[in-house]
Amino acid sequence: MFFFRLLSRLPLPVLYLFSDLLYLIARYVISYRKKVIDENLRYAFPQKTPLERKKIRNKFYRNFTDAFFAETIKMLTISEKELKQRFQVINQDLVDNPVKSGKSSLMMAGHVFNWEMAILGVALNTEVTAETVYLKLNNSFFNNLMLKIRTHFGGVMTEKSAFRRSMITMRGTPRIVHLAADQRPRVSDSRYTREFMNRPALFFEGGEVLAKKMDLPVFFGTMTKIKRGHYRFEFSPLATPPYIDHTQHSITDEFCRRLEDNIRAQPDLYLWSHKRWKI
């Protein structure tokens, strides 16, 4: 942990030099998950030429190494001032206001770079408690490292299996609950199949079930990369109770539509190396 904390003290432009090396290795030496990325892009953007998809793949490699190495390491010790300069949160009050009035808010977003920075950005900008539901990493060292990073500005992290128990406190202790709603669900989860970026994909509907059961407002977070190391994260209402007239899967379907729009706006920011479409 000491080594990563020491590394984190380096200025981000210096960390980007290491990221540049990792980018070259990922792209030219090991071709990291190239077949998976190419297949995902071919289905997602059939109208684009092979050259256009190749450009997206190569930009993805750049974003991947920047986000998972340079920016994530930097977040271990980043100052409030620097994070606010690099990460703008728009409409945070929309998500905070229901909590201030005594009702929890659900925040749904996808794996668009840099979603890890969004956890810190929201925790820093919100005036209420922000809780993020996460999947525990198999490696205990890196799991603890990521928890240190994600809670740097006071955000609450709750492992998915423990979240079911913490739900009972949501009425008495209202808060923002952040869900990465595009994760591929486990076999044991209740799963919903729908088209996503031109292919059938499985979705976990915990957010929809929770919102409708407890009459909670839902907000979507749109990620935009302004330039290297600078992002904008904008909240907009996704669904508002009461849900009496809502059809089944209505919240999940709207989330998918919003996420597809976010991906198409900057396709190189999405996590294409993940086997997201495995049924």
Residue pairs with C-beta under 8 A, 6 or more apart in sequence:
1 141
1 144
1 145
1 148
4 73
4 76
4 145
5 76
5 77
7 15
7 73
8 73
8 74
8 75
8 76
8 77
8 78
9 77
10 74
12 70
12 71
12 74
12 82
12 86
12 229
15 69
15 70
15 71
15 73
15 74
16 66
16 70
16 228
16 229
18 69
18 70
19 65
19 66
19 69
19 70
20 65
22 65
22 69
23 61
23 62
23 64
23 65
23 66
26 32
26 61
26 64
26 65
27 58
27 61
32 61
32 64
32 273
33 273
34 57
36 272
36 273
36 274
36 275
37 57
37 60
37 272
37 273
38 53
38 57
40 197
40 272
40 276
40 277
41 48
41 53
41 56
41 57
41 267
41 272
42 53
43 197
43 198
43 199
43 277
44 197
44 198
44 199
44 263
44 267
44 272
45 52
45 53
45 56
45 267
46 198
48 56
56 267
56 268
56 272
57 272
59 268
60 268
60 269
60 270
60 272
60 273
62 268
63 113
63 225
63 268
63 269
64 113
64 271
64 273
66 113
66 114
66 228
66 229
67 113
67 114
67 116
67 117
70 229
71 114
71 116
71 117
71 229
72 114
72 116
72 149
75 83
75 116
75 117
75 120
75 149
75 152
76 145
76 148
76 149
76 152
77 152
78 120
78 152
80 124
80 153
83 117
83 120
83 121
83 124
83 153
84 124
84 125
85 230
86 117
86 229
86 230
86 231
87 117
87 118
87 120
87 121
87 230
87 231
87 232
87 233
88 121
88 231
88 232
88 233
89 121
89 122
89 124
89 125
89 233
89 234
89 235
90 232
90 233
90 234
90 235
91 234
91 235
91 236
92 122
92 125
92 126
92 235
94 219
94 235
94 236
94 237
95 105
95 107
95 122
95 126
95 176
95 219
95 235
96 105
96 126
96 127
96 128
96 176
98 104
98 105
98 174
98 216
98 217
99 105
99 128
99 129
99 174
99 175
99 176
100 127
100 128
102 174
103 174
103 215
103 216
103 217
104 170
104 171
104 174
104 175
104 176
104 177
104 214
104 216
105 175
105 176
105 177
105 216
105 217
105 218
105 219
106 176
106 177
106 179
106 207
106 210
106 211
106 216
106 217
106 218
106 219
107 122
107 176
107 177
107 178
107 179
107 218
107 219
107 220
107 221
107 235
108 179
108 181
108 207
108 218
108 219
108 220
108 221
108 238
108 255
109 115
109 118
109 178
109 179
109 180
109 181
109 220
109 221
109 223
109 259
110 180
110 181
110 182
110 259
110 262
110 263
110 270
111 180
111 182
111 183
111 270
111 271
111 274
112 223
112 259
112 262
112 263
112 266
112 269
112 270
112 271
113 223
113 225
113 269
113 270
113 271
114 223
114 231
115 180
115 223
116 149
116 150
117 231
118 221
118 223
118 231
118 233
119 132
119 150
119 155
119 178
120 149
120 150
120 152
120 153
120 155
121 231
121 233
122 130
122 155
122 176
122 178
122 233
123 130
123 151
123 152
123 153
123 154
123 155
124 153
126 176
128 174
128 175
128 176
129 156
129 173
129 175
129 176
130 155
130 156
130 175
130 176
130 178
131 155
131 156
131 157
131 158
131 166
131 175
131 176
131 177
131 178
132 150
132 155
132 156
132 157
132 158
132 177
132 178
133 158
133 159
133 160
133 163
133 177
133 178
133 179
133 180
134 146
134 150
134 157
134 158
134 159
134 160
134 180
135 159
135 160
135 183
136 143
136 159
136 160
136 161
137 143
137 146
147 157
150 157
151 157
156 175
158 166
167 210
170 177
170 214
170 216
171 214
177 210
179 206
179 207
181 203
181 204
181 207
181 252
181 255
181 259
182 196
182 203
182 256
182 259
182 276
183 204
184 201
184 202
184 274
184 275
184 276
184 278
185 191
185 202
185 203
185 204
189 204
189 206
190 204
190 205
190 209
191 202
191 203
191 204
191 205
192 202
192 203
192 204
192 205
192 249
192 252
193 200
193 201
193 202
193 203
193 279
194 200
194 201
194 203
194 249
194 252
194 253
194 256
195 201
196 203
196 256
196 259
196 260
196 276
196 277
197 260
197 263
199 277
200 277
200 279
201 276
201 277
201 279
202 279
203 252
203 256
205 249
205 252
207 218
207 251
207 252
207 255
208 249
208 250
208 251
208 252
210 216
211 217
211 218
211 239
211 241
211 243
211 251
212 241
212 243
212 246
212 251
215 241
215 242
215 243
216 241
217 237
217 239
217 240
217 241
218 237
218 238
218 239
218 240
218 251
218 255
219 235
219 236
219 237
219 238
220 235
220 236
220 237
220 238
220 254
220 255
220 258
220 259
221 233
221 234
221 235
222 233
222 234
222 235
222 236
222 258
222 261
222 262
223 231
223 232
223 233
223 262
223 269
224 231
224 232
224 233
224 234
224 265
224 266
225 231
225 266
225 269
226 232
236 258
238 251
238 254
238 255
238 258
239 246
239 250
239 251
239 254
243 250
263 269
263 270
